[in-house]
Amino acid sequence: MQKLTKRILLFFVIMVLISSAAQAQFEEPEIKKVENTKEAKAAFQSEFSDIKWTGQGFNYNELDRMPAIEIRAVLQDVYGDPTQTVEDIIEKDGYLRDGKSIQFEYWFIIDGYIPMMVLDLEGPFENGLVYVGASRYIDLMPQVKRTLTEELRAASPKEYIDYFFSPERDQWFRVSYEAGEYKKEEIKQPSHIKTK
């Protein structure tokens, strides 16, 4: 009789553990943006310096069909200013290195321990953004992207002004959402962005 009681108890314990694990898979991840301060960015880079980054796991969805210029406006509403812009890179390095021609980057920490970055690589000229996360958490990325997509789809566009340099065109652009209008205007290098 004791063996039967132990087996029944063990069965219920296993079922509780399985249902808890299944429930955890459907919980909304907490997405926290890394602020655009030297201290916050340095802490993120230090904590995640050994991470192997991957773009896998971020399943294609409706957000990837949206123009990047519009996604930037809803990111502004939900998360505020980007963690890093082209201006920040040039201010730090003194010049724009190859492969660093971005308009903006949002850095995130998911559930307090998973790093993720969302960035553009083509400025305001393409649809969708690039998503990268820690390869060891690839199985969690579909839910993270679903949650991020839900948050952004529920948001309203908020005004912003960014700058972008296109090496292919050798051209600066002022990219904005102002007074209900999305714009990408060719400009000379902004006077406040100093390069060596």
C-alpha positions in Angstrom: 0.0 0.0 0.0 2.8 2.4 0.8 4.4 1.7 -2.6 1.1 2.6 -4.3 0.8 5.8 -2.2 4.3 6.8 -3.1 3.7 6.2 -6.8 0.6 8.2 -6.7 2.3 11.1 -4.9 5.2 10.9 -7.3 2.9 11.0 -10.2 1.2 14.2 -8.9 4.5 15.9 -8.1 5.7 15.2 -11.7 2.4 16.5 -13.1 2.7 19.7 -11.1 6.2 20.2 -12.4 5.3 19.5 -16.0 2.3 21.9 -15.8 4.5 24.6 -14.2 7.1 24.3 -16.9 4.4 24.4 -19.6 2.8 27.5 -17.9 6.2 29.2 -17.8 6.6 28.9 -21.5 3.5 31.0 -22.0 4.3 33.8 -19.5 5.0 37.2 -21.0 8.7 38.0 -20.8 9.7 41.3 -19.1 11.5 43.4 -21.6 13.6 46.2 -20.1 15.4 48.7 -22.3 19.0 49.6 -21.5 19.2 53.4 -21.2 21.4 55.6 -23.3 24.0 56.4 -20.6 27.7 55.5 -20.7 27.2 53.7 -17.4 24.2 51.6 -18.5 25.8 50.7 -21.9 29.1 49.8 -20.2 27.4 47.6 -17.7 25.5 45.8 -20.4 28.6 45.3 -22.5 30.6 44.1 -19.5 27.9 41.7 -18.3 27.3 40.2 -21.7 30.8 40.3 -23.2 31.1 36.5 -23.6 27.7 36.1 -25.3 27.5 34.4 -28.7 24.9 36.5 -30.6 22.4 35.0 -33.1 19.5 36.2 -35.1 17.9 32.8 -35.1 14.7 32.2 -33.2 13.1 35.5 -34.0 10.4 34.2 -36.2 9.2 36.3 -39.1 5.9 38.1 -38.4 3.8 41.2 -39.3 6.4 43.5 -37.7 8.9 42.5 -40.4 6.6 43.8 -43.1 6.4 47.3 -41.5 8.7 50.0 -42.7 11.6 50.6 -40.3 10.9 54.3 -40.2 7.4 53.4 -38.7 8.7 50.8 -36.3 11.1 53.4 -34.9 8.1 55.7 -34.1 6.3 53.0 -32.1 9.6 52.0 -30.4 9.8 55.6 -29.3 6.3 55.4 -27.8 6.9 52.2 -25.9 10.6 52.4 -24.9 11.6 56.1 -25.5 14.9 57.1 -27.0 17.2 54.4 -28.5 20.1 53.0 -26.4 22.5 54.1 -29.1 22.3 56.1 -32.3 24.8 56.9 -35.1 25.6 60.1 -33.2 26.6 58.1 -30.1 28.9 55.8 -32.1 30.7 58.7 -33.8 30.9 60.6 -30.5 32.6 57.6 -28.9 34.9 56.5 -31.8 35.4 59.9 -33.5 34.4 58.3 -36.9 31.9 56.0 -38.4 33.5 52.5 -38.8 32.4 50.1 -41.6 29.5 48.0 -40.4 28.4 50.6 -37.8 26.2 52.6 -40.2 23.0 52.3 -38.2 20.3 54.8 -37.5 19.5 53.4 -34.0 19.9 50.4 -31.7 17.7 49.4 -28.8 19.4 47.1 -26.3 17.2 45.1 -23.9 17.5 42.7 -21.0 14.8 40.1 -21.0 13.6 38.8 -17.6 16.7 40.3 -15.9 19.3 37.9 -17.5 18.8 37.6 -21.3 20.4 40.2 -23.6 18.8 41.2 -26.9 19.3 44.0 -29.4 17.0 45.4 -32.0 18.6 47.6 -34.7 18.3 48.8 -38.3 21.0 48.1 -40.8 19.6 50.0 -43.8 18.3 53.1 -42.0 14.9 54.2 -43.1 15.0 52.4 -46.5 13.8 48.9 -45.7 11.0 47.0 -43.9 11.6 45.3 -40.5 14.6 45.4 -38.2 17.4 43.1 -37.2 16.9 41.1 -33.9 19.8 39.4 -32.1 19.9 37.6 -28.9 22.1 35.2 -26.9 22.3 31.9 -28.7 21.9 29.9 -25.5 18.3 31.2 -25.2 17.3 30.7 -28.8 14.2 28.7 -27.7 12.8 31.7 -25.8 13.2 34.2 -28.7 9.9 33.4 -30.5 8.0 34.4 -27.3 10.1 37.4 -26.8 9.5 38.6 -30.3 5.7 37.9 -30.0 5.6 40.0 -26.9 7.6 42.8 -28.4 5.4 42.7 -31.5 2.2 42.9 -29.4 3.6 45.9 -27.5 4.5 47.7 -30.6 1.3 46.9 -32.5 -0.7 48.4 -29.6 1.4 51.6 -29.5 0.9 54.9 -31.2 3.7 56.5 -33.3 5.6 59.1 -31.3 7.6 61.9 -32.8 11.4 61.5 -33.2 14.3 62.8 -35.2 17.3 60.6 -36.1 20.2 60.9 -38.5 21.6 58.2 -40.8 24.6 58.0 -43.0 24.4 55.7 -46.0 27.9 54.6 -47.1 26.5 53.2 -50.4 25.1 56.6 -51.3 27.8 58.6 -49.4 24.9 60.6 -48.1 23.5 61.8 -44.8 19.7 61.7 -44.0 17.5 63.4 -41.5 14.9 60.7 -40.6 11.8 61.8 -38.6 8.2 61.4 -37.7 6.8 64.9 -37.1 3.3 66.3 -37.3 2.0 62.9 -38.4 4.4 62.6 -41.3 7.3 60.2 -41.9 10.3 61.9 -43.7 13.8 60.9 -44.9 15.5 64.0 -46.2 18.9 64.2 -47.8 21.1 66.6 -45.9 24.7 67.6 -45.5 26.6 66.1 -42.5 24.9 67.6 -39.4 27.1 70.3 -37.8 26.7 68.7 -34.3 28.1 65.4 -35.5 31.9 65.8 -35.6 34.1 63.2 -37.3 37.9 63.1 -37.4 
